[in-house]
Amino acid sequence: MKGIIQYELHRKDVLNQIHDKKKLKKIDIITLFYINEMNATKIYVRRLRKLMYNTSSSEIASSLKNLESLGYFKKKRDVQDERKIILFDIDLEAIRDTLDFIEETLDEKDLKF
């Protein structure tokens, strides 16, 4: 419980620090976390959306656009089914480095769950 309260007290500062250094919003961090958990170099966005069940499609689309522009992956439409979007050339090392940076930022504020 104490960890949650500590986080809430410092949440805005932590998210601003991450945004200033990595140009990431909260939804981007969540998206990177799930991509890292999937541990694949090719992911169908539909599968990612299922993992992020409480997130709106527009938030995910915005996050994917931002993360693609930052070079974490590329995306394309499936040749066989134009409705499907595929993330490919996923830079798992860069994602892990970013998640490590976020973890270090939380540690600096002594925020642990």
Backbone as CSV, one residue per row, in Angstrom:
resi,resn,N_x,N_y,N_z,CA_x,CA_y,CA_z,C_x,C_y,C_z
1,MET,0.826,-1.189,0.000,0.000,0.000,0.000,0.873,1.256,0.000
2,LYS,1.940,1.221,0.805,2.828,2.378,0.893,3.449,2.694,-0.469
3,GLY,3.812,1.632,-1.213,4.397,1.825,-2.535,3.456,2.529,-3.492
4,ILE,2.190,2.179,-3.438,1.193,2.799,-4.311,1.030,4.277,-3.968
5,ILE,0.962,4.582,-2.694,0.809,5.976,-2.272,2.045,6.783,-2.654
6,GLN,3.226,6.229,-2.429,4.473,6.913,-2.808,4.488,7.188,-4.309
7,TYR,4.095,6.168,-5.100,4.067,6.339,-6.545,3.111,7.460,-6.940
8,GLU,1.925,7.452,-6.390,0.932,8.474,-6.733,1.420,9.878,-6.386
9,LEU,2.153,10.005,-5.300,2.682,11.316,-4.913,3.737,11.819,-5.896
10,HIS,4.471,10.897,-6.513,5.573,11.275,-7.415,5.287,10.968,-8.886
11,ARG,4.104,10.446,-9.174,3.781,9.981,-10.523,4.024,11.029,-11.596
12,LYS,3.523,12.223,-11.397,3.649,13.272,-12.410,5.118,13.620,-12.663
13,ASP,5.904,13.734,-11.601,7.332,14.032,-11.753,8.053,12.926,-12.516
14,VAL,7.745,11.680,-12.167,8.391,10.539,-12.819,8.021,10.503,-14.297
15,LEU,6.741,10.634,-14.613,6.310,10.598,-16.010,6.880,11.771,-16.805
16,ASN,6.980,12.945,-16.197,7.591,14.094,-16.878,9.069,13.852,-17.146
17,GLN,9.771,13.269,-16.191,11.194,12.972,-16.367,11.395,11.959,-17.498
18,ILE,10.563,10.935,-17.533,10.649,9.933,-18.603,10.319,10.578,-19.946
19,HIS,9.310,11.428,-19.990,8.946,12.092,-21.246,10.062,13.017,-21.724
20,ASP,10.678,13.746,-20.806,11.757,14.664,-21.176,12.957,13.926,-21.768
21,LYS,13.281,12.765,-21.222,14.482,12.038,-21.670,14.211,11.066,-22.809
22,LYS,13.045,10.443,-22.815,12.770,9.385,-23.798,11.604,9.689,-24.733
23,LYS,10.909,10.803,-24.511,9.755,11.198,-25.341,8.631,10.158,-25.306
24,LEU,8.405,9.578,-24.120,7.380,8.555,-23.956,6.282,9.018,-23.007
25,LYS,5.055,8.685,-23.356,3.908,8.918,-22.479,3.621,7.621,-21.727
26,LYS,2.692,7.692,-20.792,2.354,6.519,-19.984,1.908,5.349,-20.865
27,ILE,1.072,5.604,-21.860,0.593,4.531,-22.726,1.742,3.915,-23.519
28,ASP,2.747,4.719,-23.880,3.912,4.199,-24.597,4.693,3.228,-23.715
29,ILE,4.821,3.571,-22.452,5.535,2.710,-21.503,4.801,1.378,-21.362
30,ILE,3.492,1.444,-21.245,2.688,0.224,-21.119,2.827,-0.629,-22.376
31,THR,2.768,0.008,-23.534,2.904,-0.710,-24.800,4.265,-1.380,-24.895
32,LEU,5.333,-0.656,-24.559,6.674,-1.250,-24.582,6.775,-2.426,-23.619
33,PHE,6.164,-2.294,-22.458,6.188,-3.383,-21.480,5.588,-4.652,-22.086
34,TYR,4.422,-4.530,-22.710,3.770,-5.711,-23.277,4.516,-6.262,-24.487
35,ILE,5.085,-5.404,-25.306,5.894,-5.888,-26.431,7.087,-6.668,-25.896
36,ASN,7.722,-6.153,-24.861,8.850,-6.851,-24.252,8.409,-8.203,-23.681
37,GLU,7.248,-8.238,-23.037,6.731,-9.496,-22.477,6.474,-10.530,-23.571
38,MET,6.050,-10.073,-24.739,5.773,-10.990,-25.843,7.072,-11.557,-26.412
39,ASN,8.170,-10.821,-26.273,9.509,-11.285,-26.633,9.571,-11.870,-28.049
40,ALA,9.075,-11.115,-29.013,9.078,-11.566,-30.398,9.534,-10.420,-31.291
41,THR,10.044,-10.768,-32.464,10.480,-9.733,-33.398,9.402,-9.427,-34.439
42,LYS,8.280,-10.148,-34.352,7.133,-9.899,-35.235,5.870,-10.138,-34.406
43,ILE,4.996,-9.127,-34.354,3.795,-9.209,-33.518,2.600,-8.651,-34.290
44,TYR,1.496,-9.380,-34.248,0.246,-8.852,-34.784,-0.366,-7.922,-33.741
45,VAL,-0.759,-6.733,-34.173,-1.299,-5.727,-33.259,-2.556,-6.245,-32.557
46,ARG,-3.332,-7.051,-33.218,-4.544,-7.614,-32.591,-4.185,-8.408,-31.328
47,ARG,-3.100,-9.156,-31.388,-2.651,-9.928,-30.219,-2.217,-8.990,-29.090
48,LEU,-1.521,-7.923,-29.456,-1.092,-6.928,-28.473,-2.308,-6.264,-27.822
49,ARG,-3.305,-5.935,-28.627,-4.525,-5.301,-28.105,-5.234,-6.198,-27.095
50,LYS,-5.225,-7.496,-27.336,-5.868,-8.426,-26.399,-5.177,-8.395,-25.042
51,LEU,-3.856,-8.253,-25.034,-3.126,-8.170,-23.768,-3.428,-6.867,-23.040
52,MET,-3.650,-5.812,-23.800,-3.905,-4.487,-23.232,-5.419,-4.241,-23.210
53,TYR,-6.156,-5.127,-22.591,-7.613,-5.185,-22.696,-8.359,-3.936,-22.240
54,ASN,-7.801,-3.129,-21.383,-8.509,-1.934,-20.904,-8.101,-0.661,-21.647
55,THR,-7.397,-0.800,-22.712,-6.873,0.353,-23.440,-7.662,0.553,-24.731
56,SER,-8.031,1.782,-25.011,-8.804,2.057,-26.227,-7.934,1.885,-27.470
57,SER,-8.588,1.577,-28.571,-7.880,1.389,-29.838,-7.156,2.655,-30.271
58,SER,-7.770,3.811,-30.026,-7.130,5.065,-30.436,-5.860,5.328,-29.627
59,GLU,-5.873,4.979,-28.333,-4.662,5.142,-27.519,-3.545,4.234,-28.011
60,ILE,-3.898,2.998,-28.326,-2.891,2.053,-28.822,-2.352,2.527,-30.163
61,ALA,-3.226,2.968,-31.055,-2.793,3.446,-32.374,-1.852,4.638,-32.235
62,SER,-2.186,5.561,-31.354,-1.337,6.728,-31.117,0.019,6.311,-30.561
63,SER,0.001,5.382,-29.629,1.243,4.895,-29.034,2.115,4.205,-30.079
64,LEU,1.509,3.357,-30.894,2.274,2.647,-31.922,2.899,3.616,-32.917
65,LYS,2.173,4.659,-33.264,2.706,5.672,-34.188,3.918,6.368,-33.570
66,ASN,3.812,6.751,-32.295,4.920,7.409,-31.613,6.121,6.474,-31.481
67,LEU,5.879,5.243,-31.056,6.977,4.291,-30.855,7.657,3.933,-32.172
68,GLU,6.880,3.858,-33.250,7.479,3.606,-34.563,8.377,4.778,-34.957
69,SER,7.919,6.002,-34.716,8.724,7.181,-35.069,10.005,7.258,-34.241
70,LEU,9.984,6.667,-33.044,11.177,6.640,-32.191,12.108,5.471,-32.534
71,GLY,11.703,4.631,-33.487,12.573,3.568,-33.987,12.536,2.253,-33.227
72,TYR,11.533,2.033,-32.403,11.458,0.777,-31.655,11.040,-0.398,-32.543
73,PHE,10.340,-0.125,-33.622,9.889,-1.160,-34.554,9.384,-0.485,-35.819
74,LYS,9.032,-1.306,-36.802,8.357,-0.844,-38.008,6.996,-1.535,-38.033
75,LYS,6.080,-0.984,-38.796,4.773,-1.636,-38.908,4.308,-1.621,-40.353
76,LYS,3.489,-2.620,-40.674,2.941,-2.745,-42.028,1.620,-3.495,-41.947
77,ARG,0.878,-3.436,-43.022,-0.372,-4.196,-43.119,-0.055,-5.593,-43.651
78,ASP,-0.812,-6.558,-43.187,-0.668,-7.937,-43.647,-1.060,-7.995,-45.125
79,VAL,-0.250,-8.643,-45.933,-0.504,-8.735,-47.371,-1.784,-9.529,-47.644
80,GLN,-2.032,-10.560,-46.849,-3.200,-11.418,-47.074,-4.489,-10.831,-46.505
81,ASP,-4.375,-9.992,-45.485,-5.557,-9.389,-44.863,-5.211,-7.956,-44.468
82,GLU,-5.650,-7.005,-45.269,-5.312,-5.589,-45.079,-5.770,-5.024,-43.736
83,ARG,-6.695,-5.698,-43.061,-7.180,-5.214,-41.764,-6.165,-5.448,-40.652
84,LYS,-5.264,-6.393,-40.859,-4.292,-6.752,-39.823,-3.021,-5.919,-39.958
85,ILE,-2.523,-5.467,-38.812,-1.279,-4.699,-38.771,-0.233,-5.535,-38.052
86,ILE,0.968,-5.544,-38.612,2.066,-6.332,-38.056,3.183,-5.392,-37.630
87,LEU,3.682,-5.597,-36.426,4.903,-4.928,-35.981,6.052,-5.862,-36.322
88,PHE,7.109,-5.313,-36.922,8.252,-6.148,-37.282,9.534,-5.363,-37.057
89,ASP,10.666,-6.026,-37.234,11.976,-5.418,-36.928,11.940,-4.774,-35.544
90,ILE,11.378,-5.490,-34.589,11.243,-4.976,-33.224,12.610,-4.986,-32.557
91,ASP,13.035,-3.834,-32.094,14.337,-3.690,-31.434,14.173,-3.981,-29.938
92,LEU,14.203,-5.270,-29.603,13.990,-5.681,-28.211,15.066,-5.133,-27.286
93,GLU,16.281,-5.004,-27.799,17.367,-4.460,-26.967,17.076,-3.007,-26.583
94,ALA,16.640,-2.209,-27.538,16.302,-0.809,-27.246,15.115,-0.729,-26.286
95,ILE,14.155,-1.615,-26.466,12.993,-1.634,-25.566,13.436,-1.972,-24.152
96,ARG,14.282,-2.991,-24.018,14.766,-3.374,-22.681,15.592,-2.258,-22.054
97,ASP,16.411,-1.589,-22.863,17.196,-0.459,-22.343,16.269,0.643,-21.819
98,THR,15.214,0.925,-22.550,14.257,1.951,-22.131,13.537,1.535,-20.855
99,LEU,13.119,0.277,-20.783,12.450,-0.205,-19.572,13.400,-0.193,-18.377
100,ASP,14.683,-0.480,-18.619,15.685,-0.386,-17.544,15.827,1.057,-17.070
101,PHE,15.837,2.005,-18.023,15.911,3.423,-17.672,14.717,3.819,-16.796
102,ILE,13.546,3.347,-17.159,12.341,3.657,-16.385,12.455,3.065,-14.986
103,GLU,12.937,1.839,-14.906,13.129,1.187,-13.603,14.119,1.978,-12.744
104,GLU,15.202,2.449,-13.362,16.192,3.264,-12.636,15.566,4.578,-12.160
105,THR,14.741,5.171,-12.994,14.062,6.416,-12.624,13.163,6.190,-11.413
106,LEU,12.462,5.076,-11.402,11.619,4.742,-10.246,12.467,4.483,-9.001
107,ASP,13.608,3.813,-9.194,14.501,3.536,-8.059,15.057,4.820,-7.456
108,GLU,15.362,5.804,-8.321,15.876,7.087,-7.830,14.883,7.749,-6.876
109,LYS,13.611,7.567,-7.159,12.559,8.143,-6.311,12.172,7.180,-5.188
110,ASP,12.874,6.043,-5.130,12.610,5.002,-4.130,11.174,4.497,-4.236
111,LEU,10.749,4.291,-5.481,9.399,3.799,-5.742,9.479,2.341,-6.167
112,LYS,8.965,1.454,-5.346,8.978,0.020,-5.632,7.616,-0.554,-5.316
113,PHE,7.241,-1.553,-6.109,5.955,-2.225,-5.878,6.203,-3.668,-5.544
